């Protein structure tokens, strides 16, 4: 919002820096999220950009929440900075669309399945148990009555067949998918293998929706992540999400497929 508001009124980074008695690099870091957002600095920038009071108040309210101790702080040493940003956004989001071509979506994993996925060079052996506990803690909003997260997950059929853990782990995971999809705030669809190439052939992505702010796309890479808040890029991924919904089986048919596979694992 800081960057877009500045661009809308054609202010340079140098002009913004002068308004807060700072350097251009400080403004750049604020706009990219690499710098703690001082309420006073943000207020002065929003005044410079002519942002209406109501919108400015929303931003300052978020800063106040950012200053609080994050709920995931007990896990901070096992969460890389790029993932910390996603977890923070996930906590603010009202909806989440996720496309997973390789594994079960994190918010729909059982503890046993999650533990099996930590057998990876990306996770330290001594941190595996805590990584799993964090993943399970993130799922709490799916069960919340006051601050519920609306989840729409689309997975490839191959994910249902890919063995993760032992046979019992896979059976329990498939049953868990069916149980979670019965919740009113969870939608689950499967893309059959015979669909072939589709709109998300480039890989996994998440689309986070917010009530008070613009949507954000999250694309995870090997050791980092890319955040795309620009409207044209968000629109492109929104169209891809819609295309995936149309290509996938209905939720009813998806659950019928999942149920039929439980006995095969």
C-alpha positions, 0 to 999 in steps of 0.5 A: 500500500505504501508503494502503490500510494506513492506511485499514484501521486507520482512521488519519488522515493527521494521525496518520500525519504525527505518527508520522514527525514530518512534515506531512500533505502529506508523507504525502499525497505519499508515498501518491501517489508524489510523494515519495521513500520514506525507508526509516525513514519507511516502516518507522515508518508500517508499524509504526503500521499493524500491517503484518506483517514479511514484507509490510513487508520486501517494501516496503522491498526495493522502496525499496532498488531504487528508490534504485538508478540506474534503467536508463532514466536515460539517457533521463530528459530525454525521458520525462515524469514520468507515463511514468517511473512506468509504465516503473518499474512495467513493470520490476517487473511479471511480466505486462502486459495491453495493449489498443491501439485505434489503434497497435501496442503499444509492446512489439511495435513495430519500430524503423522503426514506432516511428520513424514514430509519433514524427512527432507534436507530443508528441515533440520532433524532436531527441528522436525517435531517443532515444524510439525507442531507449528503446521498443526497450530496454523490449522486452528483458524479452520476450526475457529467460530470467531475468526474462521479462515475460508479455505479452497484447496485444489490438489492433483490426483497424483497427490492422493496416490503418492506414498508419504509415510506408511500405509496407515499414515496415508489412510488416516490422511485421506480420511482426514481430507474427507472430514475436513471437507465437511466443514462449511469453510473448507472446499476441496477439489481434485484435478484428475490426471487425465485433464493434462496440462492446465492453467497452473502447470508452472506449479504451486501457488497460494492466493490470500484474500483480505477484507480491508486490503488487496489480495496477495499471491504467494509463490514458494521456491526452494529456499525463498518465496515471492510475494506478488501484490500487484493488481495485474499479477494478482488478477492473472493468478485469480484467473488461473484459480478460476480455471483450476476450479473449472478443470477439477472434479466437483467437491462431491466427486472429489470426495467420492474419489478420495473415499474410494482410495482409502482402502488401497493404501 
